[in-house]
Amino acid sequence: MTTTLILLPLGAALVVWLLPLNRVSAGSLALLAALAEVGLWIQMVVRYDFDQGGLQFSDRRSWISDLDVSYHVGVYGFSVWLIGLTVVVMAATIAYAFWAGRERMRAYMGLMLFLTGSIVGVFAAQDLLLFYAFFEAMLIPLYVLVGVWGGPGRMGATLKFILYTMAGSLLMLASIVVYGLSQNTFDLTKIGQSSSQWIFLGFVAAFAIKAPLFPFHGWLPDAYRESSPEVAAVLSGVVSKAGAYGFLRIAVAKFPNPAHDFRVPILALAAIGLIYGSLLAFRAPDLRGVIAYSSLAQMGLITMGIFAVNDLGLDGSVLQMVNHGLISATLFLLAGMVERRALTGELGRLGGMARGRPALATVLMTTGVIALAVPLSTAFAGEFLILAGIFQRGWGWAVAGAVAIVLAAMYVLRLISAVLHREVGPAVSDSALDLRPAELGVTVPLLACLLALSVWPAAVTDHSFRDDHGAADVASQFK
Amino acid sequence: MIPRPHVDWFALAPVNALLLATGIALLCAVLVPRRWRKGVAATVCALGYAVAFGFAVALYVKSAHGHGVVADAFRRDRLAQLATMILAGSGLLTIGLSYGGRDRDDHAAEYYSLLAAAGAGMAFFVGANNLMTLFLALEWFSISLYILCAIDRDRLGGLEAALKYLVIGGFGSAVLLFGSALVYGATGRLDFPGIAAAGAEHDTLLLFGLAMIIAGLAFKASAAPFHMWTPDVYEGAPSPVTAFMAAATKAAALVVMLRVLVTAFPQNAHLWTVAVAVIAVCSLVIGNLAALAQRGVKRMLAYSSISHAGFMLIAVNANSELGARALLYYLVPYCAMSVGSFAVVAARERELGVPVTFENMAGFGWERPLLGISMWAFLLGFAGFPLTGGFVGKFYVFAAAYRHGSTWLVIVGVLATLVSLYYYLGLVRAMFMRRTEDLQLAPIGGSPPRDALLQTSVLACLAVTVGSFFAVQPLIDLAQHAASGLPF
């Protein structure tokens, strides 16, 4: 089942690349595959035994037997939700790209499907080398998607993006080689815990850049600004979660002692990123800038939850990963829709878009309200759990988190008012349409997921770790 | 009267097949009418390589226990046969990408004859079991390559390249020969096991000889600091010849270096591992940093091949079975990627009629998707991305280095890989992210003829590059059996 979930989009990507399809059929085929992927995932949720927990739907084949490297995939409770986030966001972005009509549709759709397969692979891999392979494979389509279909500054943006992430990844490769060989296996379910600080730091480097954590976010603003909106949605919504997932699955679970030793510096970086990102988001002059820096802030918060290493923090961070993934994907897509109408994302030239555009106003407002974590929203549940968890590690961390949540309210409200309210901006023409049905079709399902989670956040928090004991699960490495 | 040694003809079959092809192809130059000459010669040469490959497979199967043949001058073991398979494969692919070339029509038969001769020399080289056969084989294939570099006299820089290669290569050979003489002087033996048995640990004469042998072989493997000839020769030689040199010569030189060091100088392993590590680091640093500054694609690939020599020397440095396995595995995707990337360069050269640079690769990826995507895969493979064998190769090399205790080499390798991304991805960027309109040159003579053979070669290279990522275990098993014959 897990293998099917990985291979379906990869196979569809090959079909889209190889068959001489026209734009419409290539796009519909890709969308169909993405929806089938969502269907498969729903089946996985239904069949996953959450009471029992642990690794399910696993599939293991030997790959390099003399070093005990294998193709080993499977899912835990929390990976089910992260895979769900991936397939839902990818389906929405593929639908949007299809509707927006990107050039060279076959190549574009193939790359998006390939990306889907590799991200699902990252969340499902139970072998270090396989994890690395998927982690890197993710980069190949992203590189092209940003570099070919991006904005005018795409060359510099891709170069920065690739060099940053590869610097981290290669350190992780060195760590993987040393870790795997010293334990004589690369299988994540068999490999023992290690207390080597150097190996730990190699892994942390890769995940901190991917997430990103302050001060490794140099690639972030350019990459998010220069890529097309749907790629930015995937980057901030899903790809960044691979970093957080790595923290949880490998850095915290496999290196309890180093994670304890480095807790304060990592939490400090996360807290700085949280506040610094929020402030930058508040100052950012354009739509994408606000969402990009808020993404930096939110990843800081999620990292805090993970490195709290207690039940509340871990549950909260898994929920917040899903929340933030959905929120930032929706926001980036909405930003794309606004930019399509106004031809600019500069907040100073936007404004007054609510008048006569009720659908846009409603969708953006609802997403924004969830993003600023009003009580009863799912983001509130996630952030509250993280704060409660981190409070147990020191009240100072919780204060930093709480301050950032106030800042979040400020930047989200600024964004909403700059786009929707105030007087009509110079870039907004009266003829700019409200959201089209297709655009609603892309954003409303994402929003519906968020609202459903707001009603029942326990869907994720109670079904991520066995018996809801995240810390115990991490200590026993999810067995 | 000197007693005639018993000759195991079967063990020499790959070499003889290629020698036969050399002879027949040369006769084609005289006997076959000009119209068919190129086709017949190429077919003969390809048959020679194919038969050599077949014999190598048969010998691999039948030589589970390696032993010396022909008075111990030649070694019949799986290491030599696996190397021969890699060489023969590279040779076959090279023929595929040579055939569509517009030049060389008046020397076509000689060209294929020399290509077969070089392959024969290399097949002999990898099986060499004493210093005499080693030198003989080295000169054999080197002389063929000198001529191949210059075979296209009208080519800009071709003669210069050949002359440079001749002078520096000749110097390298002289160093190797002198080293061999010193080793013979110190031990009184020519055969590798004999040298190992007779060699003392702290014999200055022997150590000088060892250093010179390493230097001589490093010249052929184009490892820094013995790489000076590489960029100019790779740039000036016809692209198919460059492809063959980058793949086969390097593979042969590295396999032989592994064999000589491990079988003949085990008592000085603590010294030569250091020397090899230093050469590896030099190659990684110089190859990668110099490649950053290149605008010509062939020069960039030349420096990249220097840096890959560095990676493979890390495996040699490990002085272990895992290291040998890593080297032999690495060679398979590396040779495919080298031949493939030079094939794409050759295709572009034929299209434009000028040397290929980063600038005039603009838009190539979208114009010719098959070649463009293949080139992309080769470059990602060089950079060690997953989904290519280059990734598993690097992983194995790092694993060997770590097991050997040289974690610092892992770090150097990782940093070198990071630097290499800049120029590999720079080429990807040029191919896919720039528009064709940026290109200042118009393709000559309209669209070039379809070159099915070249495309087949590129596809085969692509298949090996990607396939070696998935089918790691079979290749590793081959390499393991080959490496088990070495005395670690």
Boltz contact constraints between the chains, C-beta under 6 A:
constraints:
  - contact:
      token1: [A, 64]
      token2: [B, 472]
      max_distance: 6.0
  - contact:
      token1: [A, 65]
      token2: [B, 473]
      max_distance: 6.0
  - contact:
      token1: [A, 133]
      token2: [B, 386]
      max_distance: 6.0
  - contact:
      token1: [A, 136]
      token2: [B, 385]
      max_distance: 6.0
  - contact:
      token1: [A, 136]
      token2: [B, 386]
      max_distance: 6.0
  - contact:
      token1: [A, 137]
      token2: [B, 386]
      max_distance: 6.0
  - contact:
      token1: [A, 137]
      token2: [B, 387]
      max_distance: 6.0
  - contact:
      token1: [A, 147]
      token2: [B, 433]
      max_distance: 6.0
  - contact:
      token1: [A, 148]
      token2: [B, 432]
      max_distance: 6.0
  - contact:
      token1: [A, 148]
      token2: [B, 433]
      max_distance: 6.0
  - contact:
      token1: [A, 166]
      token2: [B, 418]
      max_distance: 6.0
  - contact:
      token1: [A, 166]
      token2: [B, 421]
      max_distance: 6.0
  - contact:
      token1: [A, 167]
      token2: [B, 418]
      max_distance: 6.0
  - contact:
      token1: [A, 170]
      token2: [B, 414]
      max_distance: 6.0
  - contact:
      token1: [A, 170]
      token2: [B, 417]
      max_distance: 6.0
  - contact:
      token1: [A, 170]
      token2: [B, 418]
      max_distance: 6.0
  - contact:
      token1: [A, 174]
      token2: [B, 410]
      max_distance: 6.0
  - contact:
      token1: [A, 174]
      token2: [B, 414]
      max_distance: 6.0
  - contact:
      token1: [A, 177]
      token2: [B, 398]
      max_distance: 6.0
  - contact:
      token1: [A, 177]
      token2: [B, 399]
      max_distance: 6.0
  - contact:
      token1: [A, 177]
      token2: [B, 402]
      max_distance: 6.0
  - contact:
      token1: [A, 178]
      token2: [B, 402]
      max_distance: 6.0
  - contact:
      token1: [A, 181]
      token2: [B, 399]
      max_distance: 6.0
  - contact:
      token1: [A, 181]
      token2: [B, 402]
      max_distance: 6.0
